[in-house]
């Protein structure tokens, strides 16, 4: 049964297990396997930073006269174009980008503009109270940006440095020998709904690497499998939030970065919203909610639609046009959820797949870039020595553990966990943590994984009804998926692994949880519209498992 004796839903009880047997393959590579020195899985900021820094180190070494020689570096990206699956708020600390490109200044980077004004509000349903900006959320010196634009620019820099970038190539499994990772197998394309070869069929291919770098982003599937296979743990399990974001072309400029707490979230849910100016006529708006919420009917997409009616937001959006929509999960566990090691024989894990995100400051991009820099330095030294064992790659984990990244995460180590006790209690505790530099409460606050948190189908009142879509301010999930630029074929095989018999209450939870309308309930039970999926990974946290599908599927973000 999926419920405990009190009737509460336990997501973990109907979640399929991680399909490790199909993700960790002890197969011999095929005869046409492509050999690389370094195979990077994921063309986001962490993966591209790894490639760029490694190419720079190789060139400098060869220019010195006693060089390592040619090093083949390849980046595999599942989206059809670089940046197509990248989504963030985003307010960016340029620190790591400036380290990656030492000859450039902040004005040379693909950033939209500096943060000059900011405000934080506590929302009520019909009003707002401005709050003092918490120290962790002060953004002077940071820049508003589009993560898509950053990634495309970094991709150009990588290719200029001689890196091979392969968009449209998802990695389906790790190829291993003993305990060592030796490469990846890509996902086949052109399969029909039944999984049989159709027109345009291309079989899976093997790509070898002396080192494989997993830069898969949030909730990386191969990263999960490798951690489990190698029994690499962390003091707390990783926990996640779901963020839903819209871009609006507006009539008048927004002059500041805005963050909010409170409404429309219930008091036992953690999260908040943002509104950022990207240009005089372009605004980003979004809502982020921790997936440990209690109400199984909580719907992040619909809460965002309701929030746009609030007097803080509505005047900025009315008369404008929603031009892009997207959704993505965010690792929120912080310091205690970072795996004890992020290296092994022939492998390192970087970026969001390693959990380098600081929730109190709403930052992760510069941490991802920094992890790529440190990974490249360790990989270069290992290649130079001709030894890519776990021992040779251990300096990557050591460098990150001694870096400003982990020092930042340590300072805020219990802040997200503090909100498990509720919004107001968490606010008091986090304030004390800020005042004491993280020393309060003196130890680790333990948390359970999100799927182990019980949920209940709370009754709905008329006040809880979601606003009806009008196509101008309020949008349905179907309309939203269209605005994501979804490129998925209608007759593609389902990439979502669901339990064989999903009870009605759990199915209803899936319907509300998914921001893209992938799940529906009808008389026959749960219905899965897999082509709608935008790869946000929310269901992979609480329900059906996400697996890779053919390259180019999913969203095609342009300015997110």
Backbone torsions as a table, in degrees:
resi	resn	phi	psi	omega
1	UNK	NA	144.5	-176.4
2	UNK	-86.7	-2.2	-176.1
3	UNK	-121.5	154.2	175.3
4	UNK	-83.4	175.5	-175.7
5	UNK	-59.5	-21.7	-179.6
6	UNK	-86.0	-4.4	-179.9
7	UNK	93.4	2.7	178.7
8	UNK	-77.7	145.3	179.6
9	UNK	-83.7	132.4	173.5
10	UNK	-110.8	102.1	-175.1
11	UNK	-54.1	-36.8	-176.2
12	UNK	-61.4	-26.6	-174.8
13	UNK	-71.7	-19.4	177.3
14	UNK	-117.7	13.5	179.0
15	UNK	-90.8	125.6	175.8
16	UNK	-59.6	150.0	177.4
17	UNK	-70.3	157.5	176.8
18	UNK	-60.9	126.2	-176.4
19	UNK	-78.0	66.8	-170.9
20	UNK	-62.7	-30.8	-176.5
21	UNK	-65.2	-24.3	177.8
22	UNK	-96.7	-5.8	-177.4
23	UNK	-104.0	-24.5	177.7
24	UNK	-116.8	105.8	-173.0
25	UNK	-110.8	127.4	176.0
26	UNK	-94.0	21.5	-178.1
27	UNK	-71.7	155.0	168.4
28	UNK	-73.3	137.9	176.0
29	UNK	-61.3	151.1	179.6
30	UNK	-71.7	165.9	-173.8
31	UNK	-65.6	-21.9	-178.0
32	UNK	-102.6	21.0	179.9
33	UNK	-58.6	140.5	-179.8
34	UNK	-90.4	121.1	-179.5
35	UNK	-88.4	129.6	171.8
36	UNK	-125.8	163.2	170.4
37	UNK	-82.7	-42.6	180.0
38	UNK	-133.4	122.2	177.9
39	UNK	-109.9	117.4	-177.3
40	UNK	-105.6	122.1	-178.7
41	UNK	-98.4	103.5	179.4
42	UNK	119.6	120.5	-178.7
43	UNK	-103.7	42.8	173.1
44	UNK	-93.6	-165.6	-175.9
45	UNK	-62.5	-36.1	-178.9
46	UNK	-70.9	-46.9	-178.9
47	UNK	-64.8	-42.8	180.0
48	UNK	-69.9	-35.0	176.0
49	UNK	-63.3	-39.8	176.3
50	UNK	-59.3	-47.4	-177.5
51	UNK	-64.2	-44.8	-176.4
52	UNK	-66.2	-46.7	-179.3
53	UNK	-66.5	-39.5	178.8
54	UNK	-65.0	-43.0	178.0
55	UNK	-62.2	-38.7	178.7
56	UNK	-63.9	-44.6	-179.2
57	UNK	-64.5	-40.8	179.2
58	UNK	-63.6	-44.4	-179.5
59	UNK	-63.8	-45.6	-179.9
60	UNK	-61.5	-39.5	179.9
61	UNK	-66.8	-42.5	179.2
62	UNK	-69.2	-34.9	178.3
63	UNK	-67.8	-20.5	-178.3
64	UNK	-74.4	-15.0	178.1
65	UNK	101.4	-14.7	179.1
66	UNK	-129.0	56.8	-166.9
67	UNK	-87.0	170.5	179.9
68	UNK	-75.2	-17.8	-175.9
69	UNK	89.5	-168.8	-176.5
70	UNK	-69.4	133.2	176.0
71	UNK	-124.0	118.3	-179.5
72	UNK	-86.0	118.4	-178.9
73	UNK	-116.3	128.4	178.2
74	UNK	-127.8	140.2	177.8
75	UNK	-116.5	120.5	176.5
76	UNK	-98.5	128.1	179.8
77	UNK	-128.2	129.0	-176.2
78	UNK	-73.8	-27.4	178.4
79	UNK	-69.7	155.9	179.6
80	UNK	-66.5	-27.3	175.9
81	UNK	-137.1	150.5	176.5
82	UNK	-57.3	137.2	-179.5
83	UNK	88.3	-12.0	-174.8
84	UNK	-63.4	-24.7	179.0
85	UNK	-113.4	13.3	-175.7
86	UNK	-97.2	129.0	-178.4
87	UNK	-145.4	134.0	173.7
88	UNK	-156.6	173.8	-177.6
89	UNK	-48.5	-64.1	-4.6
90	UNK	-132.3	133.8	166.2
91	UNK	-109.5	122.7	-167.2
92	UNK	-113.8	131.8	166.2
93	UNK	-81.7	120.8	-173.5
94	UNK	-79.9	1.6	-170.9
95	UNK	-51.6	-51.9	-175.2
96	UNK	-73.8	-33.6	175.6
97	UNK	-63.7	-37.2	177.9
98	UNK	-68.4	-31.6	175.6
99	UNK	-72.0	-36.5	-179.9
100	UNK	-69.6	-32.2	179.9
101	UNK	-122.3	76.2	-171.2
102	UNK	-63.9	-18.5	179.4
103	UNK	-86.7	-0.8	-175.7
104	UNK	-110.0	155.4	170.7
105	UNK	-105.4	172.9	-178.3
106	UNK	-58.0	-33.2	-179.4
107	UNK	-70.0	-16.7	179.0
108	UNK	-87.9	-10.7	-177.7
109	UNK	-85.4	157.2	-178.0
110	UNK	-80.2	65.5	-178.9
111	UNK	-113.9	147.2	-174.1
112	UNK	-76.1	-31.4	180.0
113	UNK	161.8	158.3	-179.4
114	UNK	-72.8	151.8	173.0
115	UNK	-79.1	116.8	-179.8
116	UNK	-107.9	-26.3	177.4
117	UNK	-139.7	149.5	177.2
118	UNK	-152.0	158.7	-179.9
119	UNK	-151.4	145.3	176.6
120	UNK	-121.9	132.9	-177.8
121	UNK	-126.2	146.0	165.9
122	UNK	-97.4	116.7	-175.5
123	UNK	-89.7	141.2	161.6
124	UNK	-113.2	169.9	-173.8
125	UNK	-58.4	-34.3	-177.8
126	UNK	-124.9	15.5	-179.7
127	UNK	-158.9	179.2	-178.5
128	UNK	-152.3	143.6	175.9
129	UNK	-117.5	124.0	179.1
130	UNK	-74.5	135.4	-178.7
131	UNK	-110.5	155.8	169.7
132	UNK	-60.9	139.8	-179.2
133	UNK	-70.5	120.3	178.0
134	UNK	-59.9	148.8	-179.4
135	UNK	-54.4	-36.5	-177.7
136	UNK	-69.2	-19.0	-174.9
137	UNK	-106.9	10.9	178.0
138	UNK	-78.8	127.2	-169.1
139	UNK	-117.4	10.1	175.8
140	UNK	-62.9	130.8	-172.8
141	UNK	98.5	-11.5	176.5
142	UNK	-101.2	172.0	-172.5
143	UNK	-131.0	140.9	170.1
144	UNK	-76.5	140.2	-174.2
145	UNK	-154.8	165.9	168.1
146	UNK	-105.1	121.4	-179.9
147	UNK	-63.6	-36.6	176.2
148	UNK	-55.7	-46.0	-178.2
149	UNK	-67.4	-39.0	176.7
150	UNK	-60.2	-46.4	-175.8
151	UNK	-66.8	-42.5	178.3
152	UNK	-62.7	-39.8	177.9
153	UNK	-64.6	-43.8	177.9
154	UNK	-63.0	-35.8	177.5
155	UNK	-62.0	-40.6	176.5
156	UNK	-62.6	-41.9	179.1
157	UNK	-64.8	-37.5	179.0
158	UNK	-65.0	-45.1	-179.6
159	UNK	-65.5	-36.5	176.0
160	UNK	-61.6	-29.5	-179.8
161	UNK	-85.8	2.1	177.0
162	UNK	95.2	9.5	178.8
163	UNK	-78.4	139.7	174.7
164	UNK	-87.2	117.2	-179.5
165	UNK	-110.1	124.8	-175.0
166	UNK	-120.0	85.7	174.2
167	UNK	-71.1	152.5	179.6
168	UNK	81.3	20.9	-179.8
169	UNK	-128.2	87.2	175.2
170	UNK	-72.5	148.8	173.5
171	UNK	-93.8	126.5	-173.7
172	UNK	-95.3	-29.0	-175.3
173	UNK	-161.2	159.8	172.5
174	UNK	-92.6	135.2	171.5
175	UNK	-94.2	125.2	-173.8
176	UNK	-129.4	158.1	174.6
177	UNK	-136.7	113.8	-171.1
178	UNK	63.5	-124.6	177.0
179	UNK	-98.2	0.7	-173.8
180	UNK	-97.1	141.1	174.0
181	UNK	-87.1	131.9	-175.8
182	UNK	-118.5	-8.8	-179.9
183	UNK	164.8	-164.9	179.9
184	UNK	-136.4	157.9	170.9
185	UNK	-111.1	131.4	-177.5
186	UNK	-82.6	170.0	-179.4
187	UNK	-87.1	133.3	176.7
188	UNK	-67.5	159.4	177.7
189	UNK	-128.8	162.2	177.6
190	UNK	81.0	18.6	175.5
191	UNK	-81.3	147.9	176.9
192	UNK	-87.2	-175.8	-173.8
193	UNK	-59.1	-29.7	-179.6
194	UNK	-87.7	3.0	-179.9
195	UNK	83.3	11.4	178.4
196	UNK	-96.8	151.0	179.5
197	UNK	-58.7	131.6	176.4
198	UNK	-119.0	-161.0	179.1
199	UNK	-65.9	140.8	-178.9
200	UNK	75.3	18.1	-178.0
201	UNK	-65.1	133.5	172.7
202	UNK	-130.1	123.1	-177.5
203	UNK	-70.8	166.5	173.9
204	UNK	-62.7	151.7	176.9
205	UNK	-129.6	156.1	179.8
206	UNK	-103.7	135.1	177.1
207	UNK	-125.9	121.7	-176.3
208	UNK	-97.2	154.8	177.3
209	UNK	-154.1	138.2	173.4
210	UNK	-64.2	-28.8	171.6
211	UNK	-135.9	135.6	171.6
212	UNK	-107.8	127.7	178.0
213	UNK	-107.0	116.8	178.0
214	UNK	-90.7	110.1	179.8
215	UNK	-126.5	51.4	-169.6
216	UNK	-79.4	-7.5	-176.2
217	UNK	83.4	-161.0	-174.4
218	UNK	-60.7	137.2	173.9
219	UNK	54.6	46.7	-179.0
220	UNK	-60.6	127.1	-174.8
221	UNK	-70.0	-46.9	179.2
222	UNK	-67.2	-33.4	176.4
223	UNK	-64.0	-45.0	176.8
224	UNK	-57.0	-45.8	-177.5
225	UNK	-64.4	-41.5	-179.2
226	UNK	-66.9	-43.7	177.1
227	UNK	-57.5	-44.8	-178.2
228	UNK	-67.0	-44.7	-179.2
229	UNK	-60.4	-44.2	-177.6
230	UNK	-89.3	4.1	179.2
231	UNK	54.2	45.6	176.5
232	UNK	-92.2	114.4	-176.7
233	UNK	-108.8	-177.2	174.8
234	UNK	-142.4	162.7	-175.7
235	UNK	-65.2	-36.6	171.7
236	UNK	-121.1	151.0	171.7
237	UNK	-67.5	156.4	175.0
238	UNK	-70.8	140.2	174.1
239	UNK	-122.4	161.7	-168.5
240	UNK	-135.7	158.5	168.9
241	UNK	-121.5	160.4	173.0
242	UNK	-113.8	127.7	176.7
243	UNK	-112.8	134.6	174.6
244	UNK	-119.1	132.2	-170.2
245	UNK	-133.9	146.2	173.6
246	UNK	-130.8	147.0	170.9
247	UNK	-108.1	133.1	-177.8
248	UNK	-123.7	130.6	164.8
249	UNK	-83.2	124.0	-170.8
250	UNK	-121.2	165.5	-175.9
251	UNK	-82.6	-30.3	-176.9
252	UNK	-134.8	149.7	-174.3
253	UNK	-71.5	148.7	169.7
254	UNK	-94.5	132.6	-171.2
255	UNK	-101.0	5.5	-177.0
256	UNK	-155.1	162.3	171.2
257	UNK	-83.6	130.5	-177.4
258	UNK	-121.4	133.0	170.1
259	UNK	-124.6	149.2	178.6
260	UNK	-134.9	157.9	172.2
261	UNK	-126.6	165.7	174.5
262	UNK	89.5	-142.6	-177.7
263	UNK	-49.8	142.9	10.9
264	UNK	-91.8	16.3	-178.1
265	UNK	-82.3	146.3	170.7
266	UNK	-67.7	161.0	-174.2
267	UNK	-65.6	-20.4	-179.1
268	UNK	-97.1	11.3	176.6
269	UNK	-110.9	142.6	-179.8
270	UNK	-100.1	135.6	175.7
271	UNK	159.9	-166.5	-179.5
272	UNK	179.4	179.5	-177.4
273	UNK	-124.2	171.1	178.2
274	UNK	-146.8	157.1	169.8
275	UNK	-144.5	119.4	-173.7
276	UNK	-121.9	142.0	173.3
277	UNK	-86.7	119.4	177.0
278	UNK	-97.7	-24.0	175.9
279	UNK	-164.1	174.0	179.3
280	UNK	-59.0	-29.1	-177.5
281	UNK	-116.1	18.7	-176.7
282	UNK	-139.9	128.2	-178.4
283	UNK	-129.8	139.5	172.0
284	UNK	-103.4	134.2	178.2
285	UNK	-132.9	141.0	-178.4
286	UNK	-160.4	165.9	178.6
287	UNK	-134.9	132.4	-178.9
288	UNK	-122.0	130.8	-176.4
289	UNK	-135.8	129.4	175.6
290	UNK	-61.9	138.8	-175.7
291	UNK	-80.7	7.7	172.4
292	UNK	-91.8	16.5	177.6
293	UNK	-58.7	157.0	-174.0
294	UNK	-92.9	-34.1	-173.7
295	UNK	-80.6	113.2	-177.5
296	UNK	-66.0	-13.1	177.1
297	UNK	-95.4	1.9	178.2
298	UNK	-62.5	132.8	-173.3
299	UNK	-132.1	105.8	-172.0
300	UNK	-64.1	-42.3	179.0
301	UNK	-59.2	-47.9	-177.7
302	UNK	-69.3	-32.1	174.6
303	UNK	-63.4	-38.4	177.3
304	UNK	-63.9	-39.6	178.5
305	UNK	-62.2	-41.7	178.8
306	UNK	-65.7	-38.7	-177.1
307	UNK	-63.7	-30.4	-179.0
308	UNK	-66.8	-14.6	176.4
309	UNK	-81.9	-10.2	-177.8
310	UNK	-68.4	144.4	-177.7
311	UNK	-63.5	-14.9	175.2
312	UNK	-74.4	-30.9	-174.0
313	UNK	-105.2	-40.5	-169.7
314	UNK	-56.6	-43.6	-179.0
315	UNK	-60.7	-28.3	179.4
316	UNK	-76.2	-25.6	-172.5
317	UNK	-99.9	-30.0	-176.0
318	UNK	-61.2	135.7	-177.2
319	UNK	85.2	-5.6	177.5
320	UNK	-97.4	-167.2	-178.2
321	UNK	-139.1	130.6	174.3
322	UNK	-77.9	118.9	-171.9
323	UNK	-109.9	-15.4	179.8
324	UNK	-157.6	147.7	-177.7
325	UNK	-139.8	147.1	175.8
326	UNK	-161.7	170.6	-179.9
327	UNK	-149.2	148.8	-178.7
328	UNK	-161.3	145.8	171.2
329	UNK	-84.6	160.7	-176.6
330	UNK	-135.1	127.9	174.4
331	UNK	-71.1	125.8	-172.7
332	UNK	-116.2	-3.2	-171.8
333	UNK	-65.4	-30.7	177.7
334	UNK	74.1	-149.9	-169.0
335	UNK	-49.8	-50.4	-174.3
336	UNK	-76.9	-8.9	179.6
337	UNK	-102.1	-3.2	175.1
338	UNK	-71.8	128.8	-178.8
339	UNK	-56.2	148.9	-175.2
340	UNK	-60.7	-30.6	170.7
341	UNK	-141.7	150.1	-178.9
342	UNK	-124.6	34.0	179.4
343	UNK	-146.6	158.6	175.0
344	UNK	-162.7	-167.9	179.5
345	UNK	-66.6	109.4	176.9
346	UNK	75.6	19.8	-175.7
347	UNK	-153.0	145.5	166.8
348	UNK	-137.1	153.8	-179.3
349	UNK	-121.4	130.2	-173.0
350	UNK	-129.2	167.3	171.9
351	UNK	67.0	-147.0	-177.6
352	UNK	-62.0	-27.5	177.7
353	UNK	-64.7	-20.8	175.0
354	UNK	-96.9	-6.9	176.2
355	UNK	86.7	22.5	-178.4
356	UNK	-82.0	73.5	178.1
357	UNK	-136.7	134.7	177.8
358	UNK	-109.2	104.9	-174.7
359	UNK	-66.3	-43.5	-178.1
360	UNK	-58.1	-33.5	178.7
361	UNK	-96.2	-2.4	179.9
362	UNK	57.8	45.4	-175.4
363	UNK	-131.3	142.4	174.2
364	UNK	-159.3	-20.3	-175.0
365	UNK	-65.1	-47.5	-178.2
366	UNK	-69.9	-26.8	173.8
367	UNK	-67.6	-40.6	178.1
368	UNK	-61.1	-45.1	178.6
369	UNK	-62.0	-43.8	-179.4
370	UNK	-62.6	-39.5	178.9
371	UNK	-64.1	-36.8	176.1
372	UNK	-64.5	-40.0	177.5
373	UNK	-61.0	-48.6	-177.5
374	UNK	-67.4	-36.8	177.6
375	UNK	-63.2	-43.7	-179.5
376	UNK	-60.6	-40.5	-179.0
377	UNK	-65.1	-41.3	179.3
378	UNK	-70.0	-41.6	-179.9
379	UNK	-64.0	-41.8	179.4
380	UNK	-59.1	-47.6	-179.6
381	UNK	-62.9	-37.3	178.8
382	UNK	-66.7	-43.1	177.6
383	UNK	-63.3	-40.1	-179.9
384	UNK	-61.5	-36.9	179.4
385	UNK	-82.0	-13.5	-175.8
386	UNK	73.8	26.1	-176.7
387	UNK	-137.3	112.4	179.6
388	UNK	-114.2	32.0	177.0
389	UNK	-72.2	171.7	176.5
390	UNK	-58.9	-39.3	180.0
391	UNK	-63.1	-40.1	-178.8
392	UNK	-70.9	-28.8	-178.6
393	UNK	-94.5	-3.5	179.9
394	UNK	-58.8	-29.5	178.3
395	UNK	-57.7	-22.1	175.8
396	UNK	-64.3	-53.3	178.6
397	UNK	-59.8	-41.7	-179.6
398	UNK	-62.7	-41.9	-179.9
399	UNK	-65.1	-42.0	178.6
400	UNK	-67.2	-39.8	179.6
401	UNK	-64.1	-27.3	178.4
402	UNK	-96.6	3.0	-174.6
403	UNK	-86.4	170.9	175.2
404	UNK	-63.4	-24.6	-179.3
405	UNK	-60.1	-55.6	-177.8
406	UNK	-72.1	-27.3	174.3
407	UNK	-65.3	-41.7	175.7
408	UNK	-61.1	-46.7	-178.3
409	UNK	-65.1	-33.9	179.2
410	UNK	-66.8	-37.9	-179.7
411	UNK	-62.3	-34.2	-177.7
412	UNK	-107.4	25.7	-165.4
413	UNK	-60.3	-28.7	-177.3
414	UNK	-112.4	3.9	-171.6
415	UNK	-66.1	-43.9	178.9
416	UNK	-67.0	-42.4	-178.7
417	UNK	-62.5	-29.9	-178.3
418	UNK	-60.5	-28.2	-176.6
419	UNK	-80.5	0.3	171.6
420	UNK	-62.5	-23.1	-179.2
421	UNK	-87.7	4.9	179.9
422	UNK	113.2	165.0	-173.2
423	UNK	-64.5	-50.7	-174.3
424	UNK	-73.2	-41.1	175.9
425	UNK	-63.1	-40.1	178.1
426	UNK	-65.3	-37.2	178.4
427	UNK	-62.0	-42.1	178.7
428	UNK	-65.3	-46.1	-179.1
429	UNK	-63.6	-42.8	-178.3
430	UNK	-66.5	-33.0	175.4
431	UNK	-62.4	-42.4	177.7
432	UNK	-66.4	-35.9	177.9
433	UNK	-65.3	-38.9	177.9
434	UNK	-64.5	-45.1	-178.8
435	UNK	-63.3	-32.2	-176.0
436	UNK	-99.8	8.6	-178.8
437	UNK	62.5	29.6	178.0
438	UNK	93.2	-4.3	-177.7
439	UNK	-67.0	-36.8	175.8
440	UNK	-76.3	135.1	10.2
441	UNK	-96.3	13.6	174.6
442	UNK	98.0	-3.6	178.4
443	UNK	-161.5	-176.4	-179.1
444	UNK	-79.4	136.0	168.3
445	UNK	-91.3	114.6	-177.2
446	UNK	-77.5	146.2	177.5
447	UNK	-134.8	159.0	173.5
448	UNK	-97.5	160.3	174.7
449	UNK	-65.5	155.6	-174.7
450	UNK	-57.7	-38.7	-177.0
451	UNK	-69.6	-14.0	178.8
452	UNK	-92.3	0.5	178.2
453	UNK	-90.7	125.9	-179.4
454	UNK	-69.4	147.7	175.8
455	UNK	-128.5	156.1	177.4
456	UNK	-130.3	148.7	175.7
457	UNK	-84.8	88.0	-177.8
458	UNK	-68.8	145.3	178.9
459	UNK	-65.1	150.1	179.2
460	UNK	-99.8	141.2	171.2
461	UNK	-110.6	170.2	178.9
462	UNK	-61.3	-30.0	178.6
463	UNK	-69.1	-19.6	-177.5
464	UNK	-91.7	-3.4	-176.7
465	UNK	-66.2	138.0	-179.8
466	UNK	-75.5	144.8	179.6
467	UNK	-64.9	144.8	-179.4
468	UNK	-73.0	136.1	177.5
469	UNK	-59.0	137.1	177.8
470	UNK	-121.5	-2.2	178.0
471	UNK	75.3	0.8	178.7
472	UNK	-120.0	-47.0	177.8
473	UNK	-115.5	-37.1	-176.2
474	UNK	-111.4	132.7	-174.2
475	UNK	-128.3	143.5	174.9
476	UNK	-74.7	168.6	177.2
477	UNK	-66.8	-35.3	178.1
478	UNK	-63.3	-44.6	177.1
479	UNK	-61.6	-40.0	-177.8
480	UNK	-63.9	-44.6	179.8
481	UNK	-60.7	-38.4	175.9
482	UNK	-59.3	-41.5	-179.2
483	UNK	-72.1	-12.7	176.1
484	UNK	-78.8	-8.6	-176.7
485	UNK	74.1	27.7	-174.9
486	UNK	-50.3	127.6	-175.3
487	UNK	-108.6	12.7	-172.3
488	UNK	-79.2	134.9	173.9
489	UNK	-64.3	145.0	179.0
490	UNK	-68.3	-28.1	-174.9
491	UNK	-103.4	25.7	178.5
492	UNK	-75.7	147.7	175.1
493	UNK	-62.0	148.9	177.0
494	UNK	-67.4	132.2	178.7
495	UNK	-101.2	7.7	-176.1
496	UNK	-107.3	123.6	-178.2
497	UNK	-95.2	113.4	-178.8
498	UNK	-111.5	158.9	174.3
499	UNK	-64.3	155.6	-175.8
500	UNK	-69.8	-29.0	-177.7
501	UNK	-139.6	96.6	-176.9
502	UNK	-94.0	118.0	179.5
503	UNK	-62.6	159.3	-175.2
504	UNK	-59.0	-41.2	-176.7
505	UNK	-67.3	-36.9	177.8
506	UNK	-70.3	-40.5	177.4
507	UNK	-59.8	-40.1	178.4
508	UNK	-64.7	-37.8	175.6
509	UNK	-59.3	-43.8	179.2
510	UNK	-61.7	-41.1	-179.1
511	UNK	-57.0	-45.3	-178.2
512	UNK	-77.6	-35.1	-175.9
513	UNK	-65.4	-42.0	-174.0
514	UNK	-76.5	124.1	-178.6
515	UNK	-79.4	-7.9	-172.4
516	UNK	-109.6	9.1	178.0
517	UNK	67.9	29.1	179.4
518	UNK	-69.8	-33.8	-173.5
519	UNK	-109.1	135.6	176.4
520	UNK	-136.0	154.1	174.4
521	UNK	-112.0	136.2	170.8
522	UNK	-140.7	-168.1	-175.4
523	UNK	-59.7	-29.5	-178.5
524	UNK	-86.0	-5.2	178.9
525	UNK	115.3	-141.9	-177.0
526	UNK	-79.5	131.5	175.3
527	UNK	-118.1	133.0	-174.7
528	UNK	-111.7	115.5	176.2
529	UNK	-97.9	73.9	-171.5
530	UNK	-57.0	-35.3	-179.6
531	UNK	-61.9	-19.7	178.5
532	UNK	-70.8	-18.5	-169.4
533	UNK	-60.4	135.5	177.1
534	UNK	-109.8	19.6	175.2
535	UNK	59.9	34.5	179.2
536	UNK	-74.2	-23.3	177.5
537	UNK	77.7	9.7	-179.1
538	UNK	-60.8	-43.1	-179.6
539	UNK	-69.6	-27.0	177.0
540	UNK	-64.2	-25.4	178.2
541	UNK	-79.0	-41.4	-169.9
542	UNK	-118.4	-8.6	-173.9
543	UNK	-156.9	-125.9	-178.1
544	UNK	-55.0	139.3	-179.0
545	UNK	-78.3	137.9	174.5
546	UNK	-89.1	137.4	172.8
547	UNK	-131.6	160.6	-177.8
548	UNK	-64.6	150.0	173.2
549	UNK	-127.2	178.4	-171.0
550	UNK	-57.1	149.5	-177.3
551	UNK	-57.4	142.4	179.8
552	UNK	88.6	-8.0	177.8
553	UNK	-72.9	164.2	177.2
554	UNK	89.5	-161.3	-174.7
555	UNK	-71.7	166.6	174.5
556	UNK	-135.3	75.3	-176.8
557	UNK	-70.6	143.1	-179.8
558	UNK	-112.8	-38.8	-174.9
559	UNK	-132.8	16.7	-174.8
560	UNK	-75.3	NA	NA
